[in-house]
Amino acid sequence: MEPLILQATEDTPEVIFDPDQNTFKISKISVPEDAYEFYYPIIQWLKEYGENALEKTVVDFDLEYVNSASAKQIIQLLLALEDISKNNDVSIKWYYEAIDEDMQLLGKRFKNLADIEFEFIEI
């Protein structure tokens, strides 16, 4: 499967989903003008990946800021990962800065919405 690699812009996060390197990461800032349009291909990629997923998939979320439209799409992304977790081991590493209670709280909200193992890592 071809990796999905999107370079970060001023408004969109960096996305690296590369099964060959066992690297799954979303980082930086997520405030795209159209969050649905940005996240739709990522979610579709994950659905396709789920058909032949690695035995263990760890997704690193290292986001500095997420707007509400992005948060809704990240929930959809997490639900796609939850589907994968029915047959494979899937976990999330949620990174947040010690002083950023909002990002920590957002991660906890996401954890409550998806039946996936979350690890919270303070940086």
Phi, psi and omega per residue, in radians:
M1 nan 2.374 3.126
E2 -1.201 2.411 3.081
P3 -1.178 2.719 3.034
L4 -1.897 1.984 -3.124
I5 -2.269 2.075 3.113
L6 -2.131 2.181 3.104
Q7 -1.277 2.527 3.091
A8 -1.159 2.541 2.982
T9 -2.119 -3.021 3.091
E10 -1.055 -0.537 -3.026
D11 -1.993 -0.228 -3.043
T12 -2.163 2.617 -3.103
P13 -1.361 2.841 2.945
E14 -1.348 2.355 3.110
V15 -2.225 2.156 3.055
I16 -2.244 1.866 3.041
F17 -2.089 1.730 -3.049
D18 -2.290 1.627 -3.117
P19 -1.043 -0.590 -3.133
D20 -1.089 -0.571 3.121
Q21 -1.713 -0.003 -3.066
N22 0.918 0.799 -3.126
T23 -2.137 2.149 3.102
F24 -2.386 1.924 -3.014
K25 -2.571 2.426 2.976
I26 -2.219 2.204 -3.061
S27 -2.536 2.916 3.094
K28 1.522 -2.267 -3.017
I29 -2.075 2.463 3.109
S30 -2.204 1.661 3.079
V31 -2.428 0.859 -3.091
P32 -1.149 2.666 3.117
E33 -1.046 -0.709 3.104
D34 -2.210 1.636 -3.064
A35 -1.087 -0.668 3.135
Y36 -1.053 -0.840 -3.126
E37 -1.077 -0.666 -3.128
F38 -1.233 -0.808 -3.023
Y39 -1.461 -0.367 -3.091
Y40 -0.947 -0.886 3.139
P41 -1.130 -0.502 3.108
I42 -1.189 -0.790 3.133
I43 -1.135 -0.693 3.107
Q44 -1.128 -0.705 3.103
W45 -1.040 -0.779 3.139
L46 -1.085 -0.687 3.119
K47 -1.095 -0.717 3.097
E48 -1.186 -0.749 3.099
Y49 -1.005 -0.668 -3.113
G50 -1.029 -0.411 3.137
E51 -1.205 -0.467 3.115
N52 -2.469 0.846 -3.058
A53 -1.200 2.709 3.012
L54 -1.086 2.748 3.124
E55 -1.018 -0.658 3.107
K56 -2.291 2.238 3.107
T57 -2.158 2.146 3.077
V58 -2.029 2.129 -3.122
V59 -1.877 2.137 3.106
D60 -1.602 2.134 3.000
F61 -1.874 1.954 -3.134
D62 -2.194 1.119 -3.044
L63 -1.677 2.436 3.113
E64 -1.546 -0.612 -3.120
Y65 -2.738 2.476 3.125
V66 -2.377 2.210 3.066
N67 -1.437 2.994 -3.037
S68 -1.150 -0.608 3.120
A69 -1.155 -0.683 3.085
S70 -1.163 -0.692 -3.136
A71 -1.021 -0.711 3.112
K72 -1.086 -0.681 3.136
Q73 -1.303 -0.581 3.083
I74 -1.136 -0.599 3.050
I75 -1.045 -0.763 3.115
Q76 -1.103 -0.682 3.087
L77 -1.082 -0.770 3.122
L78 -1.123 -0.631 3.105
L79 -1.160 -0.626 3.049
A80 -1.125 -0.692 3.083
L81 -1.165 -0.636 3.096
E82 -1.077 -0.697 3.071
D83 -1.057 -0.749 3.121
I84 -1.089 -0.625 -3.070
S85 -1.203 -0.185 3.103
K86 -1.203 -0.448 -3.124
N87 -2.119 -0.173 -3.071
N88 -2.433 2.848 3.116
D89 -1.454 2.051 3.138
V90 -2.215 2.360 3.060
S91 -2.500 2.793 -3.128
I92 -2.046 2.362 2.926
K93 -1.899 2.025 -3.100
W94 -1.849 1.907 -3.123
Y95 -1.621 2.459 3.082
Y96 -2.650 2.610 3.098
E97 -1.324 2.534 -3.083
A98 -0.953 -0.608 -3.084
I99 -1.535 -0.043 -3.054
D100 -1.798 1.399 -3.135
E101 -1.127 -0.531 -3.125
D102 -1.104 -0.745 3.137
M103 -1.226 -0.631 3.080
Q104 -1.110 -0.798 3.134
L105 -1.103 -0.699 3.104
L106 -1.051 -0.770 3.094
G107 -1.044 -0.699 3.123
K108 -1.170 -0.641 3.075
R109 -1.117 -0.779 3.109
F110 -1.061 -0.727 -3.135
K111 -1.014 -0.672 -3.122
N112 -1.262 -0.315 -3.088
L113 -1.648 -0.311 -3.092
A114 -2.270 2.416 -3.132
D115 -1.505 1.235 -3.133
I116 -2.370 2.560 3.084
E117 -1.199 2.277 3.098
F118 -2.042 2.411 2.978
E119 -2.103 2.216 -3.139
F120 -1.733 2.208 -3.061
I121 -2.159 2.000 3.129
E122 -1.443 2.280 3.111
I123 -2.087 nan nan
